[in-house]
């Protein structure tokens, strides 16, 4: 499953895949495969990405269009 919000937020912030990959301690190719849905996102990776972008996990998984974290 491809995650459009995951790619869109990265592009909106002008961040390169290699920079996110470095933060996650994975290769750029692995991160690319996360975005395209070739490799499934683990809970650990989702949490790190949500923290990195300061958005909700639901937003990263395209379950909402609202990036704000609900408290």
C-alpha positions as CSV (number, residue, x, y, z in Angstrom):
1,X,0.0,0.0,0.0
2,X,1.4,3.4,-1.1
3,X,1.2,6.2,1.5
4,X,0.6,9.5,-0.3
5,X,0.8,11.6,2.9
6,X,4.1,10.1,3.9
7,X,5.6,11.2,0.6
8,X,3.7,14.5,0.4
9,X,4.8,15.7,3.9
10,X,8.5,15.0,3.1
11,X,8.2,16.8,-0.2
12,X,6.3,19.8,1.3
13,X,9.2,20.2,3.8
14,X,11.8,19.9,1.1
15,X,13.4,16.9,2.8
16,X,15.3,14.3,0.7
17,X,14.6,10.6,1.2
18,X,18.3,10.1,2.1
19,X,17.9,12.5,5.1
20,X,14.8,10.7,6.5
21,X,16.6,7.4,5.9
22,X,19.6,8.6,7.9
23,X,17.3,9.6,10.8
24,X,15.7,6.2,10.7
25,X,19.0,4.4,10.3
26,X,18.0,2.7,7.1
27,X,19.2,3.0,3.5
28,X,17.6,5.5,1.1
29,X,16.3,2.5,-0.9
30,X,14.6,1.0,2.2
31,X,12.9,4.4,2.9
32,X,11.8,4.7,-0.7
33,X,10.2,1.2,-0.3
34,X,8.3,2.4,2.8
35,X,6.8,5.3,0.9
36,X,5.8,3.1,-2.0
37,X,4.4,0.3,0.2
38,X,6.9,-2.3,-1.0
39,X,8.0,-2.8,2.6
40,X,5.5,-2.6,5.4
41,X,6.0,0.1,8.0
42,X,6.6,-1.3,11.5
43,X,5.2,0.3,14.6
44,X,8.7,1.5,15.6
45,X,9.3,3.2,12.2
46,X,5.8,4.8,12.3
47,X,6.4,6.2,15.7
48,X,9.8,7.6,14.6
49,X,8.3,9.1,11.5
50,X,5.4,10.7,13.4
51,X,7.8,12.2,15.8
52,X,10.1,13.4,13.0
53,X,7.3,15.1,11.1
54,X,5.3,16.0,14.3
55,X,2.1,14.5,12.8
56,X,-0.2,11.7,13.8
57,X,0.3,8.1,12.7
58,X,-3.2,8.2,11.2
59,X,-2.1,11.0,9.0
60,X,1.0,9.0,7.8
61,X,-1.2,6.0,7.1
62,X,-3.7,8.1,5.1
63,X,-6.5,7.5,7.6
64,X,-7.1,11.2,7.9
65,X,-6.2,14.4,6.1
66,X,-5.6,16.2,9.4
67,X,-1.9,16.0,10.3
68,X,-2.5,17.3,13.8
69,X,-2.0,15.0,16.7
70,X,-5.2,14.4,18.7
71,X,-4.8,14.6,22.4
